[in-house]
Amino acid sequence: MRRALELAGRGRGKVSPNPLVGCVIVHDGRIIGEGWHQQYGGPHAEVNAIASVQEKALLTTSTAYVTLEPCSHFGKTPPCADLLIREKIQKVVIANVDINPLVSGAGIRKLRAAGIEVITGILDHEAKELNKRFFTAISKNRPYIILKWAQTTDGFVARENYDSKWISNEYSRQLVHRWRTEEDAILVGMKTAQHDNPQLNVRDWTGRNPTRVVIDRFLKLSLKLNLFDGTQKTICYNVLLHEERDNNLRIRIAEENFLPEMLQDLHKRKLHSLIVEGGSQTLSAFIALNLWDEARVFVSPQRFQKGIAAPIIKGETHFQQIATDVLQVIYNR
């Protein structure tokens, strides 16, 4: 199952809004097939694993280890439960039962009805951690929210003139670009868009660009900013205008419930994870409403003495050294 989880992780940034899934097929204690869900719309893990088995006759006396309950419905691909039944797999070991109402136990029932032994809950916690974006989207009807910022040792995210370049070191910045390839969307507030003119794309890593999201309630931002250059999809949430065309979308939502409605809209667009990159006011708004799952905070040895204060956040904290920076990963358990 650990090997199946390792394989599943290879799909990160490529399969959303589908979950990450890995599958390992074992015969007499020996792995004879492996697969993972590699691309959204492509074959599922079980299909790839069975295809990799050279001696198909061994499948009838083999065990399939799968990180998530095999699907039982027709989506972009046929049901994986049906494939396992057709190949007469002897036993299926599953980490997580799928909480998606389209599946939710139906795959397991179908396998057992066909006489296949099914075991669930193996490395359940590790598998839920791997698919926390998928499970959050299903259970909370919003994306998995990662708050991210860099701050100085004395607790500032920018100077008084809003200049924040560069607080973190080059290794931390490269890591941020890798993160961008792994998440569906990335958000900034109006002031950050205005003062930093960010591109919010992937330059120091290889992978897909996230959907860009900006909060500009009264549409004050210049359309000449990098955010609106049309090179990747950008959603501008505001209270004035609704206009969806090409890669620049303006989505009007109500002021009184702005952030929750915005998150619901992102969920409807099948964006299952969101990095919030600031600034401080925007980050603090998410924290105040408890709309966050994880925070990633780079603490630099630099000192500004004065400036714009970093958000205040509390949670289960883990530390990692990134050259001269300390990365604090804080979980909202």
C-alpha angles and dihedrals in degrees: 000000000000088000090049090052090049090052092046091057090063089074093061110132093011109069106042131159082034119073125256108260134179130184132196123186117207130192120185091342093309126110108238099167141022136181145153138194100270106176137015108261091018130107117303125244095264092052092051093045094051091045089056093056109103099194102049091181088072092064093082090064097036137100123228117211110202127179094214134029109275111255119254100193137073112255124142086324134031120270114286091209088063091051093052090049092048091051089048095233107190099216138008123203115196131192101197132022106226113249092197104118089226090065113011101142097333092104091052092047091050092051093048092047087057091055097257116142110237128195121185138189099046108151086350095162095049092048092050089051090052092052099036091126093055094044093047091051091051098042101036103028091230138085123275101262123219116185113205133185144141122229138180123249089258092054109261129132096192143000121264090268089056092253108149103164115149117356099141124053128255094263092054090049091051089051089053090055090052089052090053090060090054100052132067101226142012125206138200133173127242097265094052091048090049100045102033100031089208125195094209091204136119115270108140095048139037119254145074124319116244122236107268118232126189131180110220105155098184099029095247097145121106114247087222091074119111090250091069099043091110095235092119135011113283125188117199112196114206143147098238115052140032114199127148118187137130115334097325115077126182110199120191117211135168118277095219095063099021106147098039091048091047091052091049090052091051088050091052088053088056093246099147100179134040132190111205108205099179151175111245096260093051093046091049090052091058091046093049091056092043089239099147139089103187138011125204111197125182112205112200126199088235121111125207097180088210138018141092110346122236119246118267114238136166132197146104102324131204124185132216130175115231102185103284094352129080114219113210114197109195123190126205097217 
